[in-house]
Amino acid sequence: MNNKYYQLIGIVLAAAFLGTTALFVSFGAGVAAEHSRIGEVLAMCTAAGLYLAFCEFWLAPRDSRFLTKLPSLLGVLAPLVVAAATFWIRPMPWLASACFGALAGALLGQVVSSSHKAENQAVAACPGKSRSLLLAGFIMLVAVALVIPLGVIPLVVADTTPGFRPGSAGSFLAATVAFALLAALLAGFALWRHHGNDPLSKTTLGMIAFIAFFLTLVYAGSIGVGASHPGMRTALVLLGICAILALIVTALVTVTSVIVDRARLSGS
């Protein structure tokens, strides 16, 4: 009973934290499209909906009962409701998109995990599939951790565009390398622990997926910021490659999580 209580508190706190980060994600999307009022609203709505769908896909318990998903849904939406209530303009389309995205993510996690029993048994019969996907993600994360310091940062630091601060940009990109290494370390640890039919931890997979998704957003945003710097074309191309690799890692780890859940269902 106590374990379930603490687990519930942990889910709500994690949901509240991710809901807070959704504010920055959606506002960042709005700033990127601030040249058009309609485009700004659409960007904020789309970013909030997709990001919270991703969050709830990982956070919400993949149980058949809706009530078990309610704490994570309320936790992830609470910061957005507070933010909407304190703005002098009520961003109802943005809040509605966030609510729809969170609910869709929770339901999607339920649907993809609770597939037909025969299909679950087929997935469980191939435990090496999840290991192969995770190994591919590990290799891509290592590649990102190498490309940024060896290929991108030297070009960024060498840029002489007036008003640009290459030192700050280089330090920022160096910090993202630490995140890529952390995700690679988690993936390597999961691969080392994953033998035979031993299940992979959903928490570990979730952390890897969130870090990879964060890197995707950061690198994609950096491309937009550096687009006005003609001397950084090569660096922007490399950043684009890293963003694509991080997005692929996000997808691979998400698929791995679905495989693990289906294997658990078939064994229960």
C-alpha positions as CSV (number, residue, x, y, z in Angstrom):
1,M,0.0,0.0,0.0
2,N,2.8,2.4,0.9
3,N,4.7,1.5,-2.2
4,K,1.7,2.3,-4.4
5,Y,1.2,5.6,-2.6
6,Y,4.8,6.7,-3.1
7,Q,4.6,5.6,-6.7
8,L,1.5,7.7,-7.2
9,I,3.2,10.7,-5.7
10,G,6.2,10.2,-8.0
11,I,4.0,10.0,-11.1
12,V,2.2,13.2,-10.1
13,L,5.4,15.1,-9.4
14,A,7.0,13.9,-12.6
15,A,3.8,14.9,-14.5
16,A,3.8,18.4,-12.9
17,F,7.5,18.8,-13.9
18,L,6.8,17.8,-17.5
19,G,3.7,20.0,-17.6
20,T,6.0,22.9,-16.6
21,T,8.4,22.1,-19.4
22,A,5.5,22.0,-21.8
23,L,5.1,25.8,-21.1
24,F,8.6,26.5,-22.4
25,V,8.2,24.2,-25.4
26,S,5.0,25.8,-26.5
27,F,6.1,29.3,-25.8
28,G,9.3,28.6,-27.7
29,A,7.3,27.4,-30.7
30,G,5.2,30.6,-30.4
31,V,8.3,32.8,-30.4
32,A,9.6,31.0,-33.5
33,A,6.4,31.9,-35.3
34,E,5.7,35.3,-33.8
35,H,5.8,37.0,-37.3
36,S,2.2,35.9,-37.7
37,R,-0.5,35.9,-35.0
38,I,-2.3,32.9,-36.5
39,G,1.0,31.1,-37.0
40,E,2.0,31.8,-33.4
41,V,-1.3,30.3,-32.0
42,L,-1.0,27.3,-34.3
43,A,2.6,26.7,-33.4
44,M,1.8,26.9,-29.6
45,C,-1.2,24.6,-29.9
46,T,0.7,22.1,-32.0
47,A,3.7,22.1,-29.8
48,A,1.7,21.7,-26.6
49,G,-0.5,19.0,-28.0
50,L,2.3,16.9,-29.4
51,Y,4.7,17.3,-26.5
52,L,2.0,16.4,-23.9
53,A,0.9,13.4,-26.0
54,F,4.5,12.2,-25.8
55,C,4.7,12.9,-22.1
56,E,1.5,11.0,-21.3
57,F,2.4,8.1,-23.6
58,W,5.3,7.5,-21.1
59,L,3.8,8.6,-17.9
60,A,0.2,7.2,-17.9
61,P,-0.1,3.7,-16.5
62,R,-0.9,1.3,-19.3
63,D,-3.9,-0.1,-17.5
64,S,-7.4,-0.7,-18.8
65,R,-9.0,1.6,-16.2
66,F,-9.2,5.3,-16.9
67,L,-9.0,6.3,-13.2
68,T,-5.4,5.0,-13.1
69,K,-4.4,7.5,-15.8
70,L,-6.2,10.4,-14.1
71,P,-3.4,11.4,-11.6
72,S,-0.8,11.8,-14.4
73,L,-3.3,13.6,-16.6
74,L,-4.2,16.1,-13.8
75,G,-0.5,16.5,-12.8
76,V,0.7,17.2,-16.4
77,L,-2.1,19.7,-17.1
78,A,-2.1,21.5,-13.7
79,P,0.8,23.9,-14.6
80,L,-0.9,24.8,-17.9
81,V,-4.2,25.5,-16.2
82,V,-2.5,27.8,-13.7
83,A,-0.6,29.6,-16.5
84,A,-3.8,30.0,-18.5
85,A,-5.6,31.4,-15.5
86,T,-2.9,34.0,-14.8
87,F,-2.6,35.4,-18.3
88,W,-4.7,38.5,-19.1
89,I,-5.5,36.8,-22.4
90,R,-7.1,33.4,-22.0
91,P,-5.4,31.0,-24.4
92,M,-8.3,28.6,-24.6
93,P,-7.3,27.0,-28.0
94,W,-3.8,26.3,-26.6
95,L,-5.2,24.8,-23.4
96,A,-7.7,22.7,-25.3
97,S,-4.9,21.4,-27.6
98,A,-2.8,20.5,-24.5
99,C,-5.7,18.6,-22.9
100,F,-6.5,16.7,-26.1
101,G,-2.8,15.9,-26.7
102,A,-2.4,14.6,-23.1
103,L,-5.5,12.4,-23.3
104,A,-4.6,11.1,-26.8
105,G,-1.1,10.2,-25.5
106,A,-2.5,8.3,-22.5
107,L,-5.0,6.4,-24.7
108,L,-2.4,5.7,-27.4
109,G,-0.1,4.1,-24.8
110,Q,-3.0,1.8,-23.8
111,V,-3.9,0.9,-27.4
112,V,-0.4,0.0,-28.6
113,S,0.5,-2.0,-25.5
114,S,-2.8,-3.9,-25.2
115,S,-2.8,-5.4,-28.6
116,H,-4.3,-8.8,-29.4
117,K,-3.0,-11.6,-27.3
118,A,-1.6,-13.6,-30.2
119,E,0.4,-10.6,-31.4
120,N,1.7,-10.1,-27.9
121,Q,2.9,-13.7,-27.7
122,A,4.6,-13.3,-31.1
123,V,6.5,-10.2,-29.8
124,A,7.4,-11.9,-26.6
125,A,8.9,-14.8,-28.6
126,C,11.5,-12.4,-30.0
127,P,13.2,-10.8,-27.0
128,G,16.2,-9.9,-29.1
129,K,14.2,-7.4,-31.1
130,S,14.1,-4.9,-28.2
131,R,17.8,-5.3,-27.6
132,S,18.6,-4.7,-31.3
133,L,16.5,-1.5,-31.3
134,L,18.1,-0.2,-28.1
135,L,21.6,-1.0,-29.5
136,A,20.8,1.0,-32.6
137,G,19.7,3.9,-30.4
138,F,22.9,3.6,-28.3
139,I,25.1,3.8,-31.4
140,M,23.2,6.9,-32.7
141,L,23.6,8.6,-29.3
142,V,27.3,8.0,-29.3
143,A,27.4,9.4,-32.9
144,V,25.7,12.6,-31.7
145,A,28.1,12.9,-28.8
146,L,31.0,12.7,-31.2
147,V,29.7,14.9,-34.0
148,I,28.8,17.9,-31.8
149,P,32.2,18.4,-30.2
150,L,34.3,17.4,-33.2
151,G,32.3,18.8,-36.0
152,V,29.8,21.5,-34.9
153,I,31.4,23.3,-31.9
154,P,34.7,24.2,-33.7
155,L,32.7,25.7,-36.6
156,V,30.4,27.6,-34.3
157,V,33.3,29.0,-32.2
158,A,35.1,30.1,-35.3
159,D,32.1,32.1,-36.6
160,T,32.8,35.9,-36.7
161,T,29.3,37.2,-37.4
162,P,28.9,40.6,-35.7
163,G,26.8,40.4,-32.5
164,F,27.2,36.7,-32.3
165,R,28.7,35.2,-29.1
166,P,30.5,32.1,-30.2
167,G,31.8,31.2,-26.7
168,S,28.3,31.1,-25.2
169,A,26.9,29.1,-28.2
170,G,29.8,26.7,-27.9
171,S,29.3,26.2,-24.2
172,F,25.6,25.6,-24.8
173,L,26.3,22.9,-27.4
174,A,28.9,21.3,-25.1
175,A,26.2,21.0,-22.4
176,T,24.0,19.1,-24.9
177,V,26.9,16.6,-25.4
178,A,26.6,15.8,-21.7
179,F,22.9,15.0,-22.1
180,A,23.7,12.8,-25.2
181,L,26.4,10.9,-23.2
182,L,24.0,10.5,-20.3
183,A,21.4,8.9,-22.6
184,A,24.0,6.7,-24.1
185,L,25.2,5.7,-20.7
186,L,21.6,4.7,-19.7
187,A,21.2,2.8,-22.9
188,G,24.5,1.0,-22.4
189,F,23.5,0.1,-18.8
190,A,20.1,-1.2,-20.0
191,L,21.8,-3.3,-22.7
192,W,24.3,-4.7,-20.1
193,R,21.4,-5.6,-17.7
194,H,19.1,-6.9,-20.4
195,H,19.8,-10.7,-20.8
196,G,17.4,-13.2,-22.2
197,N,13.9,-12.5,-21.1
198,D,14.8,-10.0,-18.4
199,P,12.5,-7.0,-18.9
200,L,13.8,-3.6,-19.7
201,S,12.9,-0.8,-17.2
202,K,10.2,1.5,-18.4
203,T,11.8,4.3,-16.3
204,T,15.2,3.9,-18.0
205,L,13.6,3.8,-21.4
206,G,11.5,6.8,-20.6
207,M,14.6,8.8,-19.5
208,I,16.4,7.9,-22.7
209,A,13.4,8.9,-24.9
210,F,12.9,12.2,-23.1
211,I,16.6,13.2,-23.4
212,A,16.6,12.2,-27.1
213,F,13.5,14.2,-27.7
214,F,15.0,17.2,-25.8
215,L,18.1,17.0,-28.0
216,T,15.8,16.9,-31.1
217,L,14.1,20.1,-30.0
218,V,17.3,21.9,-29.1
219,Y,19.2,21.0,-32.3
220,A,16.2,21.9,-34.5
221,G,15.8,25.2,-32.6
222,S,19.6,25.9,-33.0
223,I,19.2,25.5,-36.8
224,G,16.5,28.2,-36.8
225,V,18.7,30.5,-34.7
226,G,21.8,30.0,-36.9
227,A,20.0,30.2,-40.2
228,S,21.0,33.9,-40.5
229,H,24.7,33.0,-40.2
230,P,26.0,32.2,-43.7
231,G,29.3,31.0,-42.4
232,M,27.7,28.3,-40.4
233,R,26.1,26.2,-43.2
234,T,28.3,23.2,-42.5
235,A,27.6,23.4,-38.8
236,L,23.8,23.7,-39.5
237,V,23.9,20.6,-41.7
238,L,25.6,18.6,-39.0
239,L,23.1,19.9,-36.5
240,G,20.3,18.8,-38.8
241,I,21.9,15.3,-38.9
242,C,22.1,15.2,-35.1
243,A,18.5,16.3,-34.8
244,I,17.4,13.5,-37.1
245,L,19.5,11.0,-35.2
246,A,18.0,12.1,-31.9
247,L,14.5,11.9,-33.3
248,I,15.2,8.3,-34.6
249,V,16.5,7.4,-31.1
250,T,13.3,8.7,-29.6
251,A,11.2,6.6,-32.0
252,L,13.4,3.5,-31.5
253,V,13.2,3.7,-27.7
254,T,9.4,4.3,-27.8
255,V,9.0,1.2,-30.0
256,T,11.2,-0.7,-27.6
257,S,8.9,0.3,-24.7
258,V,5.9,-1.0,-26.6
259,I,7.6,-4.3,-27.2
260,V,8.5,-4.6,-23.6
261,D,5.0,-3.9,-22.4
262,R,3.5,-6.4,-24.9
263,A,5.9,-9.0,-23.6
264,R,4.8,-8.4,-20.1
265,L,1.2,-8.7,-21.1
266,S,1.8,-12.0,-22.8
267,G,3.6,-13.3,-19.8
268,S,1.0,-12.2,-17.3
